[in-house]
Amino acid sequence: MENRIVFHIDFDYFYAQCEEIRNPSLKIKPVCVCVFSDRGGDSGAIATANYNARKFGVKSGLPISFAKNKLKEQKEAVFLPVDFDFYKKISQKGMEIMEKNADIFEVVGKDEAYLDVTKRTNGDWVEAKNLAQKIKKEIKDNLNLTCSIGISPNKLISKIASDFKKPDGLTLVLPEKATEFVEQLKIEDIPGIGKKTTEKFSQMNYYTIKDLKEVDVFALNKKFGRKIGTYLFNAVRGIHDEPVKERESNLQYSKIMTLKKDSIELDFLLENFKLLCIEVYQIVLQKNKMFKSIGIQLIQSDLSNKTKSKMLKNPILNLEELQKNVEELLKGALQEQKITVRRIGVKVYDLSDVQDQNNITSYF
């Protein structure tokens, strides 16, 4: 695994940069791309802000009204609604450039992907850096889009490195420098370590990566569970063995909605979740797909995000089963729920074609 060369490529402030491509005059202005809710007015949140807006404290997830307040002195500030169809077209063109330069290509989202380039660079780190520069130039020349690239022996360090010199950055972390690179980070810089986990470490008097390296794996497993504990133990040492895996860019179907009122009531939430289930079911039915995994999303009144998911024993295409499993997930999520919920979402993933499943479905 340590002989791999892995890229993580991330389009800079993607939605806002797409808007700058469409209208170059926006480049000198603070630009906020917004997800407006069904409630009208300034209800909703910032999806992406360009760096001119970020200088004034605007960031993703911030309520639109808060963002407008931060930019009230900036007369040229622009607030635009999301245009996912337009962003998808640009994303696809960028992904095509990346894919043709990869041995193995893994799409993560509209704006990021992993590339294993070990074979085409013959394991040469100088060649890898040259290839990264070539990809950046090709994306810039063809789409007028900047991206940041992290290069390292694994996905974890490459993802951190791609964020190291944004925007338009390129960061190479050689295998022998991996430990040194990780040790300079803050705990929250490790992917998967959020605010709550950081607070737990603070309560344990662990504040730096070096502090965490003093904790043995058994203590971490006891505190966070075996899966997360093992991940944390390895991550602070720069160890991550998961390979780059080819997969479709669209691995899931989902729907999200803004509730008519913020609520924590099971019956009210369940009623709306069942409506979303119908919409998601109609999509997978139309696409002739079955699904094996189901997830729900609760966006709370403070705009924090909560998710629950489960994997079924076998792939299904059944509305009643979808609604039943979503109800179970919702009840589990509400057991410790204290904040009211503003938006909800349902997704299905681990998809397979219906025709490929006829025999097994009949059997089960």
Buried (B, 14 or more C-beta within 10 A) or exposed (E): EEEBBBBBBBBBBBBBBBBBBEEEEBBEBBBBBBBBBEEEEBBBBBBBBBBBBBEBEBEBEBBBEBBBEBBEEBEEBBBBEBBEEBBBEBBEEBBEBBBEBBBBBBBBEBBBBBBBBBEBBEEEBEBBBEBBEEBBEBBEEEBEBBBBBBBBBBBBBBBBBBBBEBBEBBBBBEBEEBBEBBBEBEBEEBBEBEEEBBEEBEEEEBEBBEBBBEBEEEEBBEBBEEEBBBBBBBBBBBBBEEEBEEEEBEEBBBBBBBBEEEBBEBEBBBEBBBBBBEBBBEEBEEEEBBBBBBBBBBBBEEBBEBEBEBEBEEBBBEBEBBBEBBBBBBEEBBEEBEEBBBBBBBBBBBBBEBEEBEEEBEEE
